[in-house]
Amino acid sequence: MMDNGKIDGKPVTEEQLLALGYKKYYGKDMDIYYSKDVCRHVGNCVRGNPKVFEVGRRPWVIADNGEVDENIRVINTCPAGALKYIRPVLKLGYD
């Protein structure tokens, strides 16, 4: 299984993904990114969790419709790497 939170073994950044043409789908606990140019339309995402990934809906990705761990599991089944994710760093209020 892939780790689609990384590129070349390093955690992805929003700037990197946006520069590569990925579209951001905002979520409360995680953001999901998608590249139509990378996608091979295998369908693991829509079969894996149709509440989060539904091609007939706009937006077609709603990160908050699934649990973070389950979203990551489904995203990591994308063989092309068209789906990526970033979990925001939690701020604990310490400065």
C-alpha positions in Angstrom: 0.0 0.0 0.0 1.2 3.5 -0.8 1.7 6.3 1.6 -0.1 9.1 -0.2 0.8 11.6 2.5 4.3 11.6 1.0 6.2 12.2 -2.2 9.6 10.6 -2.6 9.4 9.5 1.0 8.9 13.0 2.4 5.7 14.5 3.8 3.9 16.5 1.2 3.3 20.2 1.6 0.3 22.2 0.4 2.6 24.5 -1.7 4.1 21.4 -3.4 0.8 19.8 -4.2 -0.8 23.1 -5.5 2.3 23.7 -7.7 1.8 20.2 -9.1 -1.8 21.0 -10.0 -3.6 19.2 -7.2 -6.9 20.7 -6.1 -7.5 21.1 -2.3 -10.7 19.8 -0.6 -10.8 21.3 2.9 -11.7 19.3 5.9 -11.8 20.0 9.7 -9.2 17.4 10.6 -7.5 16.8 7.3 -7.4 18.2 3.8 -7.6 15.9 0.7 -5.9 16.8 -2.6 -6.7 15.5 -6.0 -5.0 15.7 -9.4 -7.1 14.9 -12.4 -4.0 14.7 -14.5 -2.5 11.9 -12.4 -5.7 10.0 -11.9 -6.1 6.6 -13.7 -9.8 6.2 -12.8 -9.2 2.9 -11.1 -12.1 3.7 -8.7 -10.6 2.6 -5.4 -11.7 5.8 -3.8 -15.4 5.7 -4.7 -15.6 2.0 -3.8 -13.6 2.6 -0.7 -15.8 5.3 0.8 -18.6 6.7 -1.4 -19.6 9.1 1.4 -16.3 10.9 1.0 -15.7 10.3 -2.7 -18.7 10.6 -5.0 -18.1 11.5 -8.7 -21.6 12.7 -9.3 -21.6 15.3 -6.5 -20.0 18.7 -6.3 -17.7 18.9 -4.6 -16.9 15.3 -5.3 -14.6 15.0 -2.2 -15.9 15.9 1.2 -13.2 15.0 3.7 -15.5 15.5 6.8 -17.9 12.8 5.6 -15.4 10.1 6.9 -13.1 9.4 9.8 -9.5 10.6 9.3 -8.0 7.1 9.7 -10.5 5.6 7.2 -9.9 8.4 4.7 -6.1 7.8 4.9 -6.7 4.1 4.4 -8.7 4.7 1.2 -6.4 7.5 -0.1 -3.5 5.1 0.3 -5.2 2.6 -2.0 -4.9 5.1 -4.9 -2.3 3.4 -7.1 -1.5 6.5 -9.2 -1.0 8.9 -6.3 -3.8 11.2 -7.6 -5.1 11.5 -4.1 -2.9 13.0 -1.3 -3.7 14.2 2.2 -2.4 16.6 4.8 -3.3 16.5 8.4 -2.9 19.9 10.0 -0.5 20.3 12.9 -2.5 20.8 16.1 -1.7 24.0 17.9 -1.6 23.5 21.6 -1.6 27.2 22.5 2.0 27.2 23.6 4.1 30.1 22.2 
